[in-house]
Amino acid sequence: YSAPASRASPASPQNVERPGWGFAKHGGFPPLPWGASGRPQDSTAVYFAGNASGLNNATEAAAQARFGIVGIGWQLNNQGSDFRHESKWEEMTARQLKSLRPGVRTMVTRETEVLTGFWDEARAAMSDHPEFFLHDASGKPAKGVWASPAGPTPKFWFNFSNPATAAWWEGEFVGAALSNDLFDGVYTDCSCEDPPGVALAAVQASRAAAQLALDRVLGRAARL
């Protein structure tokens, strides 16, 4: 994606498409580990699959199961669940897809920059651990808007400068998904803007710490 101006560099202009910050140091996205047979049912991927209005019906599930890799979308059943319990819907969907075609690979999205309350563990973190997030001048977590097809929800920006944030993100948020046998991987979305009212130095410090956390997760995923 094209990063905000505060993250751009003279050698990498703002409007040039390039890998996101977490993968730039690695020269791009890591290759998928499953290989490719040339058959669409093995190697073709779809991401952010699913409807915000509810869970997949039989027709939608059958269409998704034809792909080699299905990235289950964070918007799945937002409206039907009042923006809650996303981990449950992800598991139900992965189980449904694999029952239709055991060879399908399923992935779930876990974000690297911001958090919203679709997942119960995320909602709890936003409520109980304000120290996990970057604060604005008011001393409260900087807040933005996560735009879902079912309607907007609040989002907070991670503060990876706090080791407790990195530990929670690596272990409970991303790590739990990587350890779940129903999922074959994790993918991520970008926030694509800086947190409002937060000093650039704080954003950059968090970003540097986030890179270390992401690198640890990438190493863990590679060993699975």
VOGU-711209 format. One record per residue: x negated, y negated, z negated of N, C-alpha, C in turn; residue in one letter; residue number from 1; chain. Coordinates in steps of 0.1 Angstrom, whole numbers, plus 2048, in hexadecimal, padded with zeros to 3 digits. Each point is the difference from the previous one (the first is absolute). Example, Ala and Ser with C-alpha at 12.3 -4.5 7.8 and 13.67 -1.06 7.14 Angstrom:
neast:nnorth:nup:caeast:canorth:caup:ceast:cnorth:cup:residuo:num:cadena
77C:839:7B2:809:7F4:800:7F7:7F4:800:A:1:A $
804:7F5:807:7F7:7F5:800:808:7F5:7F8:S:2:A $
REM end
This chain:
neast:nnorth:nup:caeast:canorth:caup:ceast:cnorth:cup:residuo:num:cadena
7F8:80C:800:808:7F4:800:7F7:7F4:800:Y:1:A $
806:7F4:803:7F8:7F4:7FF:801:7FA:7F2:S:2:A $
7F5:7FE:7FA:800:7FC:7F2:803:7F1:7FE:A:3:A $
805:7FC:7F5:802:7F1:7FD:7F2:7F9:802:P:4:A $
801:7F3:802:7F4:7F8:802:7F6:801:7F5:A:5:A $
805:801:7F3:7F7:801:7F5:7F7:80D:801:S:6:A $
804:80A:807:7F9:80C:801:7F8:801:80D:R:7:A $
802:7F7:809:7FA:801:80D:7F1:7FB:7FF:A:8:A $
7F8:804:809:7F2:7FB:801:7FD:7FB:80D:S:9:A $
7F5:7F8:802:7FD:7FB:80D:7FE:80B:80A:P:10:A $
7FB:80C:7FC:7FD:80B:809:80D:808:803:A:11:A $
80A:7FD:7F8:80D:808:802:80B:7F6:7FF:S:12:A $
804:7FA:80B:80A:7F5:800:80D:806:7FB:P:13:A $
808:7F6:7FB:80D:804:7FA:809:808:80A:Q:14:A $
800:7FC:80C:80A:806:80A:7FB:80C:807:N:15:A $
7F5:806:7FC:7FB:80C:806:805:80C:7F9:V:16:A $
806:80A:806:804:80C:7FA:7F4:808:7FC:E:17:A $
800:805:7F4:7F5:808:7FA:805:808:7F5:R:18:A $
7F9:80A:7FB:804:808:7F5:802:7F7:7F4:P:19:A $
809:804:7F7:802:7F9:7F4:7F4:800:7F7:G:20:A $
7FF:7F8:7F6:7F4:7FE:7F8:7FB:80D:7FA:W:21:A $
809:809:7FC:7FB:80C:7F9:7F8:809:809:G:22:A $
803:800:80E:7F9:809:809:7F6:7F9:809:F:23:A $
7FF:7F3:7FF:7F6:7F9:809:7F2:804:7FD:A:24:A $
7FC:802:7F4:7F3:804:7FC:7FC:80E:805:K:25:A $
80A:808:803:7FE:80E:805:801:800:80F:H:26:A $
802:7F5:807:800:7FF:80E:80E:804:806:G:27:A $
80A:800:7F8:80E:804:805:806:80A:7F7:G:28:A $
80C:805:804:807:809:7F8:7F9:80E:801:F:29:A $
801:808:7F5:7FA:80D:800:808:809:809:P:30:A $
7F9:809:807:807:80A:809:809:809:7F8:P:31:A $
80B:803:806:809:80A:7F9:7F9:80D:800:L:32:A $
801:808:7F5:7F8:80C:7FE:805:80C:807:P:33:A $
80C:7FF:806:807:80C:805:7FC:804:80E:W:34:A $
7F9:7F7:807:7FD:803:80E:80C:7FD:809:G:35:A $
7FE:803:80C:80B:7FD:80A:800:80B:80B:A:36:A $
80B:806:802:801:80A:80A:804:7FB:80E:S:37:A $
804:7F3:800:805:7FB:80D:80F:802:801:G:38:A $
806:807:7F7:80F:802:800:806:7F6:7F7:R:39:A $
80B:7F9:805:806:7F5:7F8:805:805:7F2:P:40:A $
804:80C:7FF:805:805:7F4:7F5:802:7F5:Q:41:A $
7F4:800:805:7F5:801:7F7:7F9:7F3:7FC:D:42:A $
7FF:7F7:80A:7F7:7F4:7FE:807:7F3:801:S:43:A $
80D:7FF:804:806:7F3:801:805:7FB:7F3:T:44:A $
7FE:7F4:7FC:804:7FB:7F3:80A:7F5:801:A:45:A $
809:800:7F6:80A:7F5:7FE:7FE:7FB:7F2:V:46:A $
800:7F3:7FE:7FF:7FA:7F3:80C:7F8:7FC:Y:47:A $
802:7FE:7F3:80B:7F8:7FB:80E:806:805:F:48:A $
800:80D:800:80C:807:804:80B:801:7F6:A:49:A $
80C:7FE:804:80C:801:7F6:808:7F4:800:G:50:A $
80C:801:7FB:809:7F5:800:802:7FA:7F2:N:51:A $
801:7F3:7FF:802:7F9:7F3:80E:803:7FB:A:52:A $
80A:804:809:80D:802:7FB:803:80D:7F9:S:53:A $
7F7:809:801:802:80D:7FA:7F5:80A:804:G:54:A $
802:80D:7FB:7F7:80A:804:803:805:80E:L:55:A $
7F7:808:805:801:805:80E:80C:809:801:N:56:A $
808:7FE:80B:80A:80A:803:7F9:80B:808:N:57:A $
808:80A:804:7FA:80C:807:7FA:7FC:80E:A:58:A $
806:7F6:807:7FB:7FC:80D:7F3:7F9:7FE:T:59:A $
7FF:7F7:7F7:7F4:7F8:7FD:7F5:809:7FC:E:60:A $
802:809:7F7:7F6:809:7FB:7FB:809:80B:A:61:A $
808:805:809:7FC:809:80B:7F7:7F8:809:A:62:A $
804:7F3:803:7F7:7F8:809:7F3:7FD:7FA:A:63:A $
7FF:7FD:7F3:7F3:7FE:7F9:7F8:80C:800:Q:64:A $
806:80C:7FE:7F8:80C:7FE:7F9:804:80D:A:65:A $
804:7FA:80B:7F9:803:80D:7F2:7FA:801:R:66:A $
7FD:7F6:7F7:7F3:7F9:801:7F6:809:7F8:F:67:A $
7F3:7FE:803:7F6:807:7F9:7FE:7FA:7F2:G:68:A $
801:7F3:7FF:7FE:7F9:7F3:80B:7F6:7FE:I:69:A $
807:801:7F4:80B:7F7:7FD:7FC:7F8:7F4:V:70:A $
7FE:7F3:802:7FE:7F7:7F5:80D:7FB:7FA:G:71:A $
804:806:7F5:80D:7FC:7FA:7FF:7F2:7FC:I:72:A $
80A:7F8:803:800:7F2:7FE:804:7FC:7F2:G:73:A $
7FB:7F5:7FB:803:7FB:7F2:80F:7FB:800:W:74:A $
806:7FD:80B:80D:7FB:801:80B:80B:7FE:Q:75:A $
7FC:80D:800:809:80B:800:80A:7FF:7F4:L:76:A $
80D:7FF:803:80B:800:7F7:7FF:7F4:7F6:N:77:A $
7FA:7F5:804:800:7F4:7F8:80E:7FC:7FC:N:78:A $
809:800:809:80D:7FB:7FE:808:80A:7F7:Q:79:A $
7FF:80D:803:807:80A:7F9:7FC:802:7F2:G:80:A $
7F4:7FB:7FD:7FA:803:7F2:7FE:7F3:7F8:S:81:A $
805:7F4:805:7FD:7F4:7FA:7F1:7FD:7FE:D:82:A $
7F8:804:80B:7F2:7FE:801:7F8:808:7F5:F:83:A $
805:80B:7FC:7F9:808:7F6:7FD:80F:804:R:84:A $
7F8:806:7F8:7FE:80F:801:7FA:804:80D:H:85:A $
7F7:7F8:806:7FB:803:80D:7F8:80D:800:E:86:A $
7F9:803:7F6:7F8:80D:7FF:809:80C:802:S:87:A $
80C:7FF:7FA:80A:80B:801:804:802:80F:K:88:A $
803:7F4:806:805:801:80E:7F5:805:809:W:89:A $
7F3:7FC:7FE:7F5:805:808:7FF:80F:7FF:E:90:A $
801:805:7F4:7FE:80F:7FE:80C:807:807:E:91:A $
80C:7FB:7FE:80C:806:807:7FE:801:80F:M:92:A $
7FB:7F5:805:7FE:7FF:80F:7F5:809:805:T:93:A $
7F5:800:7F9:7F5:809:803:804:80E:800:A:94:A $
807:804:7F6:805:80E:7FF:80A:803:80B:R:95:A $
809:7F7:804:809:801:80B:7F9:802:80D:Q:96:A $
7F6:7F8:803:7F9:800:80C:7F8:80D:801:L:97:A $
7F9:805:7F6:7F8:80C:800:809:80C:801:K:98:A $
80C:7FF:7FB:809:80C:802:805:801:80E:S:99:A $
801:7F5:808:803:800:80E:7F5:805:808:L:100:A $
7F4:7FC:7FD:7F4:804:808:7F4:800:7F6:R:101:A $
7FC:80B:7FC:7F5:801:7F6:7F3:7F9:804:P:102:A $
7FE:7FF:80D:7F3:7FA:805:800:7F1:7FF:G:103:A $
80B:7F9:7FD:800:7F2:800:7F8:7FB:7F4:V:104:A $
7F8:7F5:802:7F8:7FA:7F5:808:7F4:7FB:R:105:A $
801:7FE:7F3:807:7F5:7FA:7F6:7F7:7F9:T:106:A $
802:7F3:801:7F9:7F6:7F9:809:7F6:7F9:M:107:A $
7FB:7FA:7F5:808:7F5:7FA:7F8:7F4:7FE:V:108:A $
806:7F5:7FF:7F9:7F3:800:7FE:7FC:7F1:T:109:A $
7F3:7FC:7FE:7FC:7FA:7F3:7F8:7F4:803:R:110:A $
804:7F4:7FB:7FA:7F4:804:7F3:7FC:7F9:E:111:A $
7F8:7F8:806:7F3:7FD:7FB:7FF:7F1:7FB:T:112:A $
80A:7F8:803:800:7F2:7FD:80B:7FC:7F6:E:113:A $
80C:804:803:80B:7FC:7F8:809:80C:7FB:V:114:A $
809:7FD:7F7:808:80B:7FA:80E:7FA:7FF:L:115:A $
80A:809:803:80E:7FD:7FE:806:80C:7F9:T:116:A $
80D:7FF:7FB:805:809:7F7:808:80C:806:G:117:A $
7FD:804:80D:807:80B:805:7FD:80D:7F9:F:118:A $
7F3:802:7FC:7FC:80B:7F8:802:7FE:7F1:W:119:A $
805:80A:7F9:802:7FE:7F2:7F4:7FC:7F8:D:120:A $
7F5:806:804:7F3:7FD:7F9:7FB:7F2:803:E:121:A $
803:7FB:80C:7FD:7F3:804:809:7F6:7F8:A:122:A $
80D:803:800:809:7F7:7F8:7FB:7FF:7F1:R:123:A $
7FC:80B:7FB:7FC:800:7F2:7F3:7F7:7FE:A:124:A $
7F7:802:80A:7F3:7F8:7FF:803:7F1:801:A:125:A $
809:7FC:809:804:7F2:802:806:7FA:7F3:M:126:A $
808:809:7F9:807:7FB:7F4:7F7:800:7F4:S:127:A $
7F7:80B:7FE:7F9:802:7F4:7F1:7FC:800:D:128:A $
7FB:7FD:80C:7F2:7FD:801:7FD:7F4:809:H:129:A $
804:7F4:7FC:7FD:7F4:808:7F1:7FE:802:P:130:A $
7F8:806:7F7:7F1:7FF:802:7FB:807:80C:E:131:A $
808:808:806:7FC:808:80D:800:7F6:80C:F:132:A $
805:7F4:7FE:802:7F8:80C:7FA:7F2:7FF:F:133:A $
7FD:7FA:80B:7FB:7F2:801:80A:7F6:7FB:L:134:A $
7FC:7F7:7F8:809:7F6:7FA:7FE:7F2:807:H:135:A $
80B:7F9:801:7FF:7F2:805:7FE:7F7:7F4:D:136:A $
801:7F3:803:7FD:7F6:7F6:80A:800:7F4:A:137:A $
80B:807:801:80A:801:7F5:7FC:80B:7F6:S:138:A $
7F6:808:804:7FB:80B:7F7:808:80C:802:G:139:A $
809:800:80A:808:80C:803:7FC:806:80E:K:140:A $
803:80D:802:7FC:806:80D:805:7F8:80C:P:141:A $
7F7:7FD:809:804:7F9:80D:80B:809:807:A:142:A $
80A:7FA:804:80C:807:806:802:7FC:80E:K:143:A $
802:80A:808:804:7FE:80E:80D:808:803:G:144:A $
803:801:80D:80C:807:804:7FD:80B:809:V:145:A $
804:80C:7FD:7FE:80C:808:80D:801:808:W:146:A $
7FF:7FF:80D:80C:800:809:803:80E:804:A:147:A $
80B:805:7FB:805:80E:803:80C:7FE:80A:S:148:A $
802:80A:809:80D:7FF:808:80C:800:7F7:P:149:A $
7FF:804:7F4:80C:800:7F7:801:7F3:7F8:A:150:A $
7F6:7F8:801:800:7F3:7F9:7F3:7FE:7F9:G:151:A $
7FD:7F4:7FC:7F3:7FC:7FA:7FE:805:7F1:P:152:A $
7F4:804:7FC:7FD:804:7F3:7F3:7F8:7FC:T:153:A $
7FE:7FE:7F3:7F4:7F9:7FC:7F3:809:801:P:154:A $
7F5:7F9:803:7F4:808:800:7F5:7F8:7F8:K:155:A $
7F7:807:7FA:7F5:7FB:7F8:7F3:804:807:F:156:A $
7F5:7F8:7FF:7F3:803:806:7F8:807:7F5:W:157:A $
7FA:80B:804:7F7:807:7F7:7F4:7F8:7FC:F:158:A $
7FB:801:7F3:7F4:7FB:7FC:7F6:80B:7FD:N:159:A $
7F9:804:80A:7F6:80B:7FF:7F4:7FC:7F8:F:160:A $
7FE:7F3:7FD:7F6:7FC:7F7:801:806:7F2:S:161:A $
80D:804:7FC:803:807:7F4:7FE:80F:802:N:162:A $
7F6:806:7F9:7FE:80E:802:80D:809:7FD:P:163:A $
808:7FB:7F8:80C:808:7FD:80A:800:80C:A:164:A $
800:7F5:808:807:800:80C:7FB:80B:80A:T:165:A $
7F3:800:802:7FA:80A:809:803:80E:7FB:A:166:A $
7FF:802:7F3:802:80E:7FA:80F:804:803:A:167:A $
809:7F7:7FD:80E:804:803:803:802:80F:W:168:A $
7FB:7F8:808:802:801:80E:7FA:80D:806:W:169:A $
7F3:803:7FC:7FA:80C:805:806:80C:7FA:E:170:A $
804:800:7F4:805:80C:7F9:80F:802:802:G:171:A $
808:7F7:7FB:80E:802:7FF:807:7FD:80E:E:172:A $
7FC:7F5:807:807:7FC:80B:7FC:808:80D:F:173:A $
7F3:7FE:804:7FB:807:80C:7FD:80E:7FD:V:174:A $
7F9:803:7F4:7FB:80D:7FD:80B:80A:7FF:G:175:A $
80B:7FC:7FA:80C:80A:7FE:805:804:80E:A:176:A $
800:7F7:809:805:803:80E:7F6:809:807:A:177:A $
7F3:7FE:7FE:7F6:808:806:801:80F:7FB:L:178:A $
803:801:7F3:801:80D:7F9:80D:807:802:S:179:A $
809:7FA:807:80D:806:802:800:809:80C:N:180:A $
803:80D:7FE:7FE:80A:80B:80A:7FD:80C:D:181:A $
80B:7F8:7FD:809:7FD:80A:7FB:7F6:80A:L:182:A $
7F6:7F9:7FC:7FA:7F5:809:7F2:804:805:F:183:A $
7FE:7FD:80D:7F3:803:806:7F7:7F4:800:D:184:A $
804:7F5:7FC:7F8:7F4:800:807:7F3:7FC:G:185:A $
7F9:7F6:7FF:805:7F2:7FC:7FC:7F6:80B:V:186:A $
809:7F7:803:7FC:7F5:809:804:7F3:7F9:Y:187:A $
7FD:7F5:806:802:7F3:7F9:804:7F5:809:T:188:A $
807:7F6:7FA:805:7F5:807:7F8:7F4:7FB:D:189:A $
800:7F5:807:7F9:7F4:7FB:80B:7F6:7FB:C:190:A $
7FB:7F7:7F7:809:7F5:7FB:7FF:7F4:80A:S:191:A $
7F3:7FE:805:7FE:7F7:80B:801:7F1:7FC:C:192:A $
800:7FD:7F4:7FF:7F2:7FB:7FA:800:7F2:E:193:A $
7FA:7F5:7FD:7FA:7FF:7F3:80B:7FD:7F5:D:194:A $
7FD:803:7F4:80A:7FD:7F5:801:7F1:7FE:P:195:A $
80C:7FB:7FE:802:7F2:7FE:7FB:7FB:7F2:P:196:A $
7F9:7F5:801:7FC:7FA:7F3:7F4:807:7F9:G:197:A $
7F9:808:807:7F4:808:7FA:7F4:7FA:807:V:198:A $
7F6:7FD:7F7:7F3:7FB:805:7F9:80A:80A:A:199:A $
7FA:7FB:80A:7FA:809:80A:7F5:808:7FA:L:200:A $
7F9:7FB:7F6:7F5:808:7FA:806:80C:7F9:A:201:A $
80C:7FF:7FA:806:80B:7F9:805:80B:80B:A:202:A $
805:7FB:80B:805:809:80A:7F4:808:806:V:203:A $
7F5:7F9:802:7F4:806:806:7FA:80A:7F6:Q:204:A $
800:7FD:7F3:7FA:809:7F6:809:80D:800:A:205:A $
80D:7FE:800:809:80C:800:7FE:808:80D:S:206:A $
7FE:7FA:80B:7FE:807:80C:7F3:808:800:R:207:A $
7F5:7FB:7FA:7F4:807:7FF:802:80C:7F7:A:208:A $
807:7FF:7F5:802:80B:7F7:80A:80A:807:A:209:A $
80A:7FB:808:809:809:807:7F8:809:80A:A:210:A $
7F6:7FA:806:7F9:808:80A:7F9:80C:7F9:Q:211:A $
7FB:7FE:7F4:7FA:80B:7F9:80A:80B:7FC:L:212:A $
80C:7FB:7FC:80B:809:7FC:804:808:80D:A:213:A $
802:7FA:80B:804:806:80C:7F6:80A:805:L:214:A $
7F3:7FD:7FE:7F5:809:804:800:80D:7F8:D:215:A $
803:7FE:7F3:801:80C:7F7:80C:809:805:R:216:A $
80B:7F9:803:80C:808:805:7FD:807:80D:V:217:A $
7F9:7F9:809:7FD:806:80D:7F7:80C:7FE:L:218:A $
7F6:7FF:7F6:7F8:80B:7FD:807:80C:7FA:G:219:A $
80A:7FD:7F8:808:80B:7FA:808:806:80B:R:220:A $
806:7F9:808:809:805:80B:7F7:809:809:A:221:A $
7F4:7FC:803:7F8:808:809:7FC:80E:7FA:A:222:A $
800:801:7F3:7FD:80C:7F9:80C:80A:7FF:R:223:A $
80C:7FB:802:80C:808:7FF:800:80B:80B:L:224:A $
REM end
